[in-house]
């Protein structure tokens, strides 16, 4: 993985190489957190969320889909009908 400090906000980092791997690990942690007891779930979510917002931002065109997918996975209510693009459908089928 290769990261660089964000030009606009020095508190943030941009992932230069390893975006797909990072996103996959983030999604896996999110799903695993939802399978834990409440105390452990909250502990794991500290690594995934900050002030109620996801700590990982994907490409802007995919951010809405990414949030929807994670929320649906949390409720175990994922429907392919909600997929807005063919690429989103492919990701959904792999998830």
Secondary structure, 3 states (H helix, E strand, C coil): CEEEECCCCCCCEEEEECHHHHHHHHHHHHHHHHCCCHHHHHHHHCCCEECCEECCCCCHHHHHHHHHHHHHHHHCCCCHHHCCCHHHHHHHHHC
